[in-house]
Amino acid sequence: MIIISREIRIVVLSALGENLRDLRAAVLL
């Protein structure tokens, strides 16, 4: 489940891109 959620998260962040760019960096950190 965690892996799937992770993939979905990446897809969502990739789709929104600029809006969640900072959040994406926070997730990676």
Secondary structure as GFF3:
##gff-version 3
##sequence-region A 1 29
A	DSSP	alpha_helix	2	16	.	.	.	ID=ss1
A	DSSP	three_ten_helix	17	20	.	.	.	ID=ss2
A	DSSP	alpha_helix	21	28	.	.	.	ID=ss3
###
